[in-house]
Amino acid sequence: MRRRKKSSKRKRVGRVSYYLHHGAWFLYYLEYQDGIKVQRRSKVAETEDEAAQIAAQVNAQLASSSPTLFSFTSVSFSKLRQAFLNHHETVVRSSPATIRRYRSATQHLENYFNECRSSDLAHSIRADHFVAWLRKQKISPNGHPNTAKRALRDKGLRFILEVCRSVYIYAAQQRFLPPTFENPFSKLNLERMKIEDAKPIFVFDAEDELRFFQNADDWTFPIHFILAKTGLRSGELIHLLIEDVDLESGWVHVRNKPELHWKVKTRRERSVPLVKEAVAVLRRVIGNRTSGPVFIRHQFDAFSSPLGNLDQMALQELLQQRISYAASGSVLTLSQTVEEKLARSVWREAGVVRSERVRTSFIRTAKAAGLKQSSCPKSWRHSFATLLQDANVDPLIRQITLGHKPSEDARGGGLGMTGVYTHTRATTQKREIEQALRLWPQSLAFARQWASSNKV
């Protein structure tokens, strides 16, 4: 007796077949990727009708030689990381500082692939294993190789994992991952990760502030006094040009300088009022200079340096000349990183102070004043904001003066959309800030004495 041929369970739509397997419908087809025949097999639907529709769609994509719904290109994590960084440099145009942070964060994951994974393919990651590995790593604080190494703090670890999550979001958008692959870092619920070992934030009081200033030298004092009385970030202070300061009206204007490759952290320009003592300090710092950075390096002679007394327009023209000259010797367009390096050289030749120099001067002076628990210039910004709070300064004025984004204030129960509809007069802002700063009269009296002295 002839055996009856068993009927196939597979259905076919052109070059695509679909079949029932373990209660779900799967698709199977072949496609060429970079000249190599690749098998695709994916779970696609719970019902036969849905599977038939998807099979017809994939078959049409194959017929037109288009990428299919389930096609992807496997890449190593090293290549994925470089593509991610290039995307932020050339497409998103993130700041060089942001790109440096992303590069440092993703370097940990690349090290993990090199040390712990048999496969270097990006989708072979085990996020839970990576977290366990990361907690065992030792790093140098602030990137200084001569400093004793320590384990990552919780905030640093969470930042690394957040960046890695963004890398895999980008990978999914670029179809570098299997279509059914879920972002492994999204499952970690990073927003709920506890921060238990954060370094405490030091906030000055009136006595600590005065003791700090009394122990500061003549180069250090004006830098930190202006930080304390304006709430500026260190990067904003060192990139402040003389034309950004209006000493007659008592204002300092924090402005983006994209042509010189410097921007405010939040991109939000703002104006900050100056008390009379701050104006007096700035008059002495600026002296007879008419342009260039407000604060210049110790022992830098602005009048003998070729770039020491150039205004913003002249510095921009000089930078463009250097970029054009560098581009003329290359067949490729200069990258943002190269242009940023040229911009740093222009700032440096103009006498700008390094942010690291501001930090080390703060640490040295705080140690001399017996404030060993304070090690970061950002303490001035925290102290300034706290002082405004103590003086009951209007929340909108605090937001404007500190240059925060509305979303940042919203996390702290702040203004939200009120900031969009509320308008503050400059005279009101100036009055409120001056009243707050005069709650600590000791350092203001010390500043008046310093500004009127004949020291150079």
Secondary structure, DSSP 4 states (H G I P E B T S, - for coil): -PPPPPPP--EEETTEEEEEETTEEEEEEEEEETTEEEEEEEEEESSHHHHHHHHHHHHHHHHTTPPPTT-----BHHHHHHHHHHHHHHTS---HHHHHHHHHHHHHHHHHHHHH-S--BGGG--HHHHHHHHHT-EE-GGG-TTSPPEEPPHHHHHHHHHHHHHHHHHHHHTT-S-TT---TTGGG-GGG----SPPPPP---HHHHHHHHHT--TTHHHHHHHHHHH---HHHHHT-BGGGEETTTTEEEE--BGGGTB--TTS--EEEE--HHHHHHHHHHHTT--SSBSSB-TT--TTTSTTTT--HHHHHHHHHHHHHHHHHT-SSPPPHHHHHHHHHHHHHHTTBPPHHHHHHHHHHHHHHTT-TT---THHHHHHHHHHHHHTT--HHHHHHHHT--HHHHHHTT--TTHHHH----HHHHHHHHHHHHTT-HHHHHHHHHHHHS---
